Amino acid sequence: MSLNESCHFNYQIVMGNIKDLHVSILIATILLSLLIIPTAVLNLLVLAAVWRKALLKTPSNVFLCNLALSDLAVALIGEPAMVAVKFIAMSINNVQISCYISSAITTISVALCFVSFLTIVLSTVDRYLALKFHLTYASRVTLFRVTWTCVLVWVISLFASLAGVFHNTTFKYIITVGGSVCVATMAFCYTKIFLILRYHHAKIQIQRQVPGRQISLPDLTHFRKSVVNLFCIFVWFIVSYASFVCAIAIVSSRGISTSIHVLRIWRFSIVLVCLNSTINPIVYCWRMTEIREAMKETLMAVLSKLKCY
């Protein structure tokens, strides 16, 4: 079943319960509308802050900017389009037109989701490489390579999402195999990072217990904090998408017999997914001192220029 066929299926379910879902759809649409401006502003601040500060132009921050760019696309393209399609579906009772528009929006949304997830995976691999090859990391992981890797992520994500339009079986295969590989990669990286950090911690304890014995060890305080920050972003990504994935699975399996409560959760879970793009820059600002200070400076610079007009 392609995305367009799936849309017809979902459309019939929603329209069959349209009276009960009318208020839920309206509230969800209003919430989506309210997220557009803060999401766009916050992610623009992140991108501008990194762009303005030469010291922030590191490979790990390129991945962060790629995540911010996908979140910005959600605010500028995804959320307005979702709001528009809700009003179109409610105003014109034409399944064909609504589903064509919905399929296009779904393709874009899925592509942006893939970009976010793959960027988080690559950021985790980047942190592992920085710890594993800390002496040669700078020569192995360059800005040029990371930038082109991010470009490749966008290309792969777009083609993967298009598979859902033309061939749903291929799309499911991509989701299953690709998702499993990504999760396994992240599990491997986090496990190795934990073991290496524990090893260094044990070495430090030995150094403290044996007077006069000096062991040359790198300062991993900043690295440990960056790993925790990335893990927070990953956990929030899983939390924000969990209810949506569960709701979609239930709707797909039960069809027209899906309860109204599940359908309501499905509508509001879309808002939670979009909220992920708003929360991410807040996490950067909260957890990353350099990013926070750069965002403050950028905001003050913008406000000072606006006062001149």
C-alpha positions as CSV (number, residue, x, y, z in Angstrom):
1,M,0.0,0.0,0.0
2,S,1.5,3.3,-1.1
3,L,1.3,6.6,0.8
4,N,-1.6,7.7,-1.4
5,E,-3.5,4.5,-0.8
6,S,-2.7,4.7,2.9
7,C,-4.0,8.3,2.9
8,H,-7.4,7.1,1.5
9,F,-7.5,4.5,4.2
10,N,-6.7,7.0,7.0
11,Y,-9.0,9.6,5.5
12,Q,-12.0,7.2,5.6
13,I,-11.2,6.5,9.3
14,V,-11.0,10.1,10.3
15,M,-14.0,11.2,8.2
16,G,-16.0,8.3,9.8
17,N,-15.4,9.9,13.2
18,I,-15.2,13.6,12.0
19,K,-17.9,14.8,14.4
20,D,-16.1,13.4,17.5
21,L,-12.7,14.5,16.2
22,H,-13.6,18.0,15.0
23,V,-12.6,19.7,18.3
24,S,-9.4,17.6,18.6
25,I,-8.3,18.4,15.0
26,L,-9.1,22.1,15.6
27,I,-7.0,22.2,18.9
28,A,-4.1,20.3,17.3
29,T,-4.1,22.7,14.3
30,I,-4.0,25.7,16.6
31,L,-1.2,24.2,18.6
32,L,0.8,23.5,15.4
33,S,0.2,27.1,14.3
34,L,1.6,28.4,17.7
35,L,4.8,26.3,17.3
36,I,5.8,27.7,13.9
37,I,7.3,31.1,15.0
38,P,9.2,29.9,18.1
39,T,10.6,26.9,16.3
40,A,11.8,29.0,13.4
41,V,13.3,31.7,15.6
42,L,15.1,29.3,18.0
43,N,16.6,27.2,15.2
44,L,17.6,30.3,13.2
45,L,19.4,31.6,16.3
46,V,21.3,28.3,16.6
47,L,22.4,28.4,13.0
48,A,23.3,32.1,13.1
49,A,25.2,31.6,16.4
50,V,27.4,28.9,15.0
51,W,27.9,30.7,11.7
52,R,29.1,33.9,13.4
53,K,31.6,32.3,15.8
54,A,34.7,30.7,14.2
55,L,35.4,28.7,17.4
56,L,32.0,27.0,17.1
57,K,32.7,25.7,13.6
58,T,33.6,22.2,14.6
59,P,32.6,18.9,13.1
60,S,30.3,18.1,16.0
61,N,28.6,21.5,15.7
62,V,28.1,20.9,11.9
63,F,26.0,17.9,12.9
64,L,24.2,20.0,15.4
65,C,23.5,22.6,12.7
66,N,22.2,19.9,10.4
67,L,19.7,18.9,13.1
68,A,18.8,22.6,13.5
69,L,18.4,22.9,9.8
70,S,15.9,20.0,9.6
71,D,14.0,21.5,12.6
72,L,13.9,24.8,10.8
73,A,12.5,23.1,7.7
74,V,9.8,21.6,10.0
75,A,8.9,25.1,11.1
76,L,9.0,26.7,7.6
77,I,7.6,23.9,5.5
78,G,6.2,21.0,7.6
79,E,4.1,22.8,10.2
80,P,2.5,25.4,7.8
81,A,1.8,22.7,5.3
82,M,0.1,20.4,8.0
83,V,-2.0,23.4,9.2
84,A,-3.0,24.1,5.6
85,V,-3.9,20.5,4.8
86,K,-6.1,20.3,7.9
87,F,-8.1,23.3,6.7
88,I,-8.3,22.0,3.2
89,A,-9.6,18.6,4.4
90,M,-12.2,20.3,6.6
91,S,-13.3,22.8,3.9
92,I,-13.4,20.7,0.8
93,N,-14.8,17.2,1.0
94,N,-12.6,15.8,-1.8
95,V,-10.7,12.7,-0.9
96,Q,-8.5,12.7,-4.0
97,I,-7.2,16.3,-3.6
98,S,-6.8,16.0,0.1
99,C,-4.8,12.8,-0.2
100,Y,-2.5,14.1,-2.9
101,I,-1.6,17.1,-0.8
102,S,-1.4,14.9,2.3
103,S,1.0,12.5,0.6
104,A,3.3,15.3,-0.5
105,I,3.4,16.7,3.0
106,T,3.9,13.2,4.5
107,T,6.8,12.6,2.1
108,I,8.5,15.8,3.2
109,S,7.8,15.2,6.9
110,V,9.2,11.6,6.7
111,A,12.3,12.9,4.9
112,L,12.9,15.5,7.7
113,C,12.4,12.8,10.3
114,F,15.0,10.7,8.6
115,V,17.4,13.6,8.5
116,S,17.0,14.2,12.2
117,F,17.4,10.6,13.2
118,L,20.4,10.0,10.9
119,T,22.1,13.1,12.2
120,I,21.7,12.0,15.8
121,V,23.2,8.6,14.8
122,L,26.1,10.2,13.0
123,S,26.7,12.6,16.0
124,T,26.9,9.6,18.2
125,V,29.5,8.0,15.9
126,D,31.4,11.3,15.8
127,R,31.6,11.3,19.7
128,Y,32.9,7.7,19.6
129,L,35.5,8.5,17.0
130,A,36.6,11.6,19.0
131,L,37.2,9.4,22.1
132,K,38.6,6.4,20.3
133,F,41.0,8.4,18.1
134,H,41.5,11.5,20.2
135,L,45.0,12.0,18.9
136,T,44.1,11.7,15.2
137,Y,40.5,12.8,15.3
138,A,41.1,16.3,13.8
139,S,42.7,14.8,10.7
140,R,40.2,12.0,10.3
141,V,37.0,14.0,10.9
142,T,37.2,17.3,9.0
143,L,34.7,20.0,8.4
144,F,34.7,19.2,4.7
145,R,34.0,15.5,5.2
146,V,31.3,16.2,7.8
147,T,29.6,18.8,5.6
148,W,29.4,16.4,2.6
149,T,28.2,13.7,4.9
150,C,25.3,15.9,6.0
151,V,24.5,16.6,2.3
152,L,24.4,12.9,1.7
153,V,22.1,12.4,4.7
154,W,19.6,14.8,3.0
155,V,19.8,13.0,-0.3
156,I,19.4,9.5,1.3
157,S,16.5,10.8,3.4
158,L,14.7,12.2,0.4
159,F,15.0,9.1,-1.7
160,A,14.0,6.9,1.3
161,S,10.8,8.9,1.9
162,L,10.0,8.8,-1.8
163,A,10.0,5.0,-1.6
164,G,6.9,5.3,0.5
165,V,5.1,7.0,-2.4
166,F,5.9,4.5,-5.1
167,H,6.5,1.2,-3.3
168,N,5.5,0.7,0.3
169,T,7.2,-2.7,0.7
170,T,10.5,-1.1,-0.1
171,F,9.8,1.7,2.3
172,K,9.0,-0.8,5.1
173,Y,12.2,-2.7,4.3
174,I,14.2,0.5,4.5
175,I,12.6,1.4,7.8
176,T,13.2,-2.1,9.3
177,V,16.7,-2.7,8.1
178,G,17.9,0.9,8.2
179,G,16.4,1.5,11.7
180,S,17.9,-1.7,13.1
181,V,21.4,-0.8,11.7
182,C,21.1,2.7,13.2
183,V,20.0,1.5,16.6
184,A,22.7,-1.2,16.7
185,T,25.3,1.4,15.7
186,M,24.2,3.8,18.5
187,A,24.1,1.0,21.0
188,F,27.6,-0.1,20.0
189,C,29.0,3.5,20.2
190,Y,27.4,4.3,23.6
191,T,28.6,1.0,25.0
192,K,32.2,1.6,23.8
193,I,32.0,5.3,25.1
194,F,30.9,4.1,28.5
195,L,33.6,1.4,28.7
196,I,36.4,3.9,27.6
197,L,35.1,6.5,30.1
198,R,35.0,4.0,32.9
199,Y,38.6,2.9,32.0
200,H,39.8,6.5,32.2
201,H,37.9,7.0,35.5
202,A,39.6,3.9,37.0
203,K,43.0,5.2,35.8
204,I,42.3,8.6,37.5
205,Q,41.4,6.8,40.7
206,I,44.7,4.9,40.6
207,Q,46.6,8.1,40.1
208,R,45.0,9.7,43.1
209,Q,45.7,6.6,45.3
210,V,49.4,6.3,44.4
211,P,51.3,9.4,45.5
212,G,54.0,10.5,43.1
213,R,52.6,8.4,40.2
214,Q,51.7,10.4,37.2
215,I,49.5,9.0,34.4
216,S,49.0,11.1,31.2
217,L,45.3,11.2,30.6
218,P,43.2,13.5,28.4
219,D,40.7,15.8,30.1
220,L,37.4,14.2,29.3
221,T,35.1,16.6,31.3
222,H,33.9,18.5,28.2
223,F,33.6,15.3,26.2
224,R,31.5,13.6,28.8
225,K,29.2,16.6,28.9
226,S,28.8,16.6,25.1
227,V,27.9,12.9,25.2
228,V,25.3,13.5,27.9
229,N,23.9,16.4,25.8
230,L,23.6,14.2,22.7
231,F,22.0,11.4,24.7
232,C,19.4,13.9,26.1
233,I,18.5,14.9,22.5
234,F,18.3,11.3,21.5
235,V,16.0,10.4,24.4
236,W,13.7,13.4,23.7
237,F,13.6,12.3,20.0
238,I,12.4,8.8,21.1
239,V,9.9,10.2,23.6
240,S,8.4,12.6,21.0
241,Y,8.0,10.0,18.3
242,A,6.9,7.0,20.5
243,S,3.3,8.0,20.9
244,F,3.0,8.8,17.2
245,V,4.5,5.5,16.1
246,C,2.3,3.5,18.5
247,A,-0.9,5.4,17.4
248,I,-0.1,4.8,13.7
249,A,0.5,1.1,14.3
250,I,-2.8,0.7,16.1
251,V,-4.7,2.7,13.5
252,S,-3.1,0.6,10.7
253,S,-4.0,-2.7,12.4
254,R,-7.5,-1.9,13.6
255,G,-8.7,0.3,10.7
256,I,-12.3,1.6,11.0
257,S,-12.7,-0.2,14.4
258,T,-10.0,2.1,16.0
259,S,-11.4,3.7,19.1
260,I,-11.9,7.5,19.2
261,H,-9.4,7.8,22.1
262,V,-6.6,6.4,19.9
263,L,-7.6,8.7,17.0
264,R,-7.3,11.7,19.4
265,I,-3.9,10.5,20.6
266,W,-2.9,10.1,17.0
267,R,-3.8,13.8,16.2
268,F,-2.1,15.2,19.3
269,S,1.0,12.9,18.8
270,I,1.7,14.9,15.6
271,V,1.9,18.0,17.7
272,L,4.3,16.3,20.0
273,V,6.5,15.3,17.1
274,C,6.6,18.9,15.9
275,L,7.3,20.0,19.5
276,N,10.6,18.0,19.2
277,S,11.8,20.7,16.7
278,T,11.1,23.4,19.3
279,I,12.6,21.7,22.3
280,N,15.9,20.7,20.5
281,P,17.3,24.3,20.4
282,I,16.2,24.8,24.0
283,V,18.2,21.8,24.9
284,Y,21.3,23.2,23.1
285,C,20.8,26.5,25.0
286,W,20.3,24.8,28.3
287,R,23.1,22.2,28.1
288,M,25.8,23.9,25.9
289,T,27.4,27.0,27.4
290,E,29.2,28.0,24.2
291,I,26.0,27.7,22.1
292,R,24.0,29.6,24.8
293,E,26.4,32.5,24.9
294,A,26.6,32.7,21.1
295,M,22.8,32.6,20.8
296,K,22.6,35.5,23.4
297,E,25.1,37.5,21.4
298,T,23.4,36.9,18.1
299,L,20.0,37.8,19.6
300,M,21.4,41.0,21.1
301,A,23.0,41.9,17.7
302,V,19.7,41.3,15.9
303,L,17.7,43.4,18.4
304,S,20.2,46.3,18.3
305,K,19.9,46.3,14.5
306,L,16.1,46.3,14.7
307,K,16.3,49.4,17.0
308,C,18.1,51.3,14.4
309,Y,15.2,51.1,12.0
